[in-house]
Amino acid sequence: MFAELKKHRVILVTGPHRSGTTICAKMIAHDTGHDFVIEDEIGFGDLRKLSSFVHSNYSPVVIQCPFLTHIIDELNYAIDLDYSDTLVVMMHRYLPDIILSETKSKVDFNAVGENTRRAYRDESDAHPSDIKYKLWEYQCAVIPNAIDVGYESLKEHPLWIEDRSDMTFQHEIIQAPLPKVFRDGIRAIQYNAA
């Protein structure tokens, strides 16, 4: 389903929380053979850690990063990201389904909403997903390699799990392994180099 994305060395999967960024990033990593990095590994938006992953010359990587949606179009300045070999994937999901998914998780999405409004300098009472999608209309025009992926389209992938009734919130059951190139301590060296 995503094998043709292999040509991009760095793939950033972003979008609203609960829109499918984690499963989409895993599917892309599976199909391309890239390493998978969950947002926890980059400190939920720590640009120094993100930089160490994207500037590695060792291995292509897929990074799940909904916390970076508000600056996804500014990473060329923030961390000297080369957009020519980077793909940005924006996840889209029907808003009522996002809200339903939020109610099932243990995350305080009121706090997420406040942080989103602050990051986007948006004083409205719009849902954080709407705020992100509104900005994406501008962002995708300035990012050379950007695609939109609908949540419903992921159901065609072999990694899709239809019945999730026995599953808990993703961060409670997933401890993503470090990408293979960072397991030998290279990542720690790169962190300290700055």
N, C-alpha and C positions, 0 to 999 in steps of 0.2 A: 504493500500500500504506500509506503514512504521510501522505498529503495532509491528512487531517483534523487532524493535529497542528499545522498552520500557525497555529492560534489562539494558541499559546503563543509568547511572544517569546523566551524562553530555554529551551532543551532540554538537559538534562544527561544524557549516556549513560554509565552506570557499571556496575560489576560486576567479577567476577574478571578478572584478566589472562588472555588467550587465550580469552575467552568470546564474542568477536565485537563488542566495543564499537566498534572502528574502523569495520568495515564497516556496522554498524547506524547509527552516527552519519552516515556518508557517505550512506547510503540515505535517512535522514530529511532531511538537508540537500537532497539531490536532489529529493525529493518535495515539500518545503515551500518551497524557494527560499531558505531560511535560509543564512547563511554557515556554513562548517564550520571548527572549530578542533580540531586534534589536541592531545593532552595535552602534547606537547613545547612548544607555544606558550605554555602557562601554567606552564612550568617544573616540570612534574610535581608540581603541588600548591602552587605559589606563590599564596597567597591575594590578594596585592596585584595580580598580573597577572590572576587570575581576576576580581577585582572590576572591573578596567578593561574587561573584555569584557562582563560582565553588566550593568554600569551605563551602557553606551553607549546613547544614545537614537537612534542612527543606523540600526542594522540588527539584525533578529532573528538569533539565533545558535544553532547546535548545537555543544556542547562535549563531546568524548570525554574522560572523566576517571575511569578506574579507580583512580587514585591517591587520589581523594577519597572513595571509598566509605565509609570509616570516619567521615567527618564530613558526609556528604551531607545529613543531617537537621539539622545545626547551622549551615548557611550563612546562615540568617536572622540569626543572632547574629554570626557570624564576619565576614561581608562585607555585612550588611544586605540580603540577598537577599529579594526579594518573591516568595514562593512562589505568590501568586495568579496571576502570569503566567509561572510556571516549571513545566516538566514534568520529572520525574525518571524516566528509563528504566533499569530494571535488567535486564541481560542474564543469561539462564539457559542453561547448557550442561551436558550430561552430563559428570560429573567424569572418567571415563576418557578422553573426547575432549579435555578441557582438558589433562590430563597428557600425552597423546600430542602435542598441539600444542606444549606446553612443551619437549618433547625435541627438536623440530625447530628451535627458535629458538636464537639465540645469547645470550639473556638468562640471567643466573644466577638461576634461580627459587628457589634456596636462600636467597639474599639477600632476594628479594622476600618469601618466606615469613617470614623473621626480621623484616623490617620490618612485615609485616602483623600478626604476633603482638604486636609491640611497640605498634603503633598501636591495636590492639584490646585490649591488656592481656590476652592469651589465652596461658596457659602450656601449653596442650594440644599434642599432636602432630598435631592435625587439619590437613588441607590448607587453605591460605589461602582457597580457594574456599568450603569448608564454613564457615569462620569468617565470611566476608562474608555468605553466605546466611543464616546463623543471626541475625546482627544485622539483616539486611534485614527479617525478620519483625516487628521492632519499628519500624524506621525507616519502612516504608511506611505504617504506621498513623498516623504523625504528619505525614507530608508530604501536603498536600492533593491534589496532582496527581502521581500515581505510577502507572506501569504496568510490567508484566513482559513481556519479549519473549523468546521461545524462539529459540535459535540456528537450529534446524532450520526455523523459519518463514521465515527470511531467504532460503531457497533459492527462494522464489516471486518474489523481486524481480528486475527486469531487470539490476541491477548485479552479481548473484551470479556468481561464476566457479567453475565446478565443478572443473575441472582446474587445480590450483595447483602441479603438480609442477615447473614451471620458475620458480616465484616464490621469492624470498628473503624473509627476515623484513621485515615492513612498514616498520620505521623505517630500513631500509637502502635501500629503493627509493622511499620517499615523502618528499618535502619539501613539506609542505602549504603552499600559498600563504597569505599573510595574508588575512583577510577584506577585501573591497573597501573597507570604510569605514575600515580602519586603514592602508591603503597610503600615505596622504598624510601620515603622521606623527602623526595624532591619538592613536594608541596611546601613542607615546613621551611626548607631552604629559601624557596621563592618568597614566602611570606616575610622572612627576615631580611631579605635583600633590599627592601624599599626603605 
